Amino acid sequence: MRRLPVTAAAAVTALALLLSGCSGDDGRGTDADGTVRLSFQSLAWQKESVDVNRRLVREWNAAHPDIQVDYVQGSWDNVHDQLLTSFEGGEAPDIIHDASDDLADFAYGGYLADLRTLLPDRLTEDIPEQSWETATFGDGVYGVPFLQEPKVLIANKKILESSGVRIPTPGKPWSWPEFRQVTAELAGEGRYGVAWPLKEPVSVTLNLGLSAGGQLFHRGADGRVTIRFDEGDGVVPGTVRDQVDDGSAARTTLGMGGSDTLPGFFGGRYAMVPLGFSYRQQVVEQAPEGFEWTVLPTPAGSGRLAQGVSPQTLSVAQESPHKKEAARFIDFMLRPANMVRLARGDWMLPTGTEALADPALHTEENGWATGTALARELRPAPAQSVRGYPEWKDKVATPALQEYYSGAIGTGELRKRLVDDGNRVLARYQR
């Protein structure tokens, strides 16, 4: 199998995580009394989400004394390097929480188990095909997609209503040109119509680009992927650039993360902020008393409300000696009622059809109904299964888009770098 680079820092992190989360015979294999012991590395980080994950582990352990699961706390900050180190060292967790856009190299490298023969029909039939596509690499399925997060517009309700602009709904969203016009109307008197937090610009640009017919990555009949920058690919970056240039979008937020924009949003400096659906929790917890806000769908184009997502996934390590037991635990975690608990804990959407229909996820409160209305439009992120995407993202796309949004380069140079430099990167992974 192809060996991937390992960093010393990742090795230390992996060792610390594994040692801190294991018990019995180091969290793997079978105890002396015959009890199967599995390790489950979770990346839940918000207290509400961590509590739900830990409760589910306790519930499983109480009902299955012969198959015990040890909870291991991981971190999104370094999960790729940490997992890589644990795979290379033969110490990977049995059950792995990750995101689908991080799985490609692990799947092609032989580190993850193909789940097609391990999962029950109940689970495979409950999750839609477009979600399974996010964890399908080659002929195998290497993760169970269970939580997903659309982008939405979180808006200052008072500013929108007093402006007189049309309020969009999932049934009648703004078009990209209309969104462009609305942000111009909302700007003025020390206020911007929108704040784009684009510290990590690639996923936002690609995923929202699907709504405008953009795709960027194109797979040929021979399975090889090439990059093209067509008309639809330019709609989202062109809209953002125009908004920044005319002052309807804040230039200062381009280098910010989503949380960094919230103080200005609460202070009325920005009328709207495009954010992941889970940011609603921070708004609820941090907004000043009396602050009124609402959740709106992102703009639509020729691709309607389509947008790309990279769902959170649960996988099984190929080296696990108890793959069937690990798959049983995943099935338990993702029963419809449990999937709803996980979704509410993370303020995200479940992938499961039955869980998504739960009335608790269709309330108007905190924008849940808007999010669930977008679920049917979610598609695999454009680069979901592209080998070499992480390198293209880090070395080519991120700096190119950052320079474009800041005004340092134009559309022609952006296209040249994304396509020409990008295809050279991808070619090395497709020899």
Buried (B, 14 or more C-beta within 10 A) or exposed (E): EEEBEBEEEBBEBBBEBBEEBBEBEEBBBEEEEEBBBBBBBBBBEBEBBBEBBBEBBEEBBEEBEEBBBBBBBBEBEBBBBBBBBBBBEEBBBBBBBBBBBBBBBBBBBEBBBBBEEBBEEEBBEBBBEBBBBBBBBEEBBBBBBBBBBBBBBBBBBBBBEEBEBEBBEBEEBBBBEBBBBBBBEBBEEEBBBBBBBBBBBBBBBBBBBBBBBBBBBEEEEEEEBBBBBEEBBBBBBBBBBBBBEEBBBBBBBBBBEBEBBBEBBBEBBBBBBBBBBBBBBBBEEEBEEEBEBBBBBBBBBBBEBBBBBBBBBBBBBBBBEBBEBBBBBBBBBBBBEBBBBBBBBBBBBBBBBBBBEBEEBEEEEBBBBBBBBBBEBBBBBBBBBBBBBBBBBEEBBBBBBBBBBBEEBEEEEBBBBBBEBBBEBBEEBBE
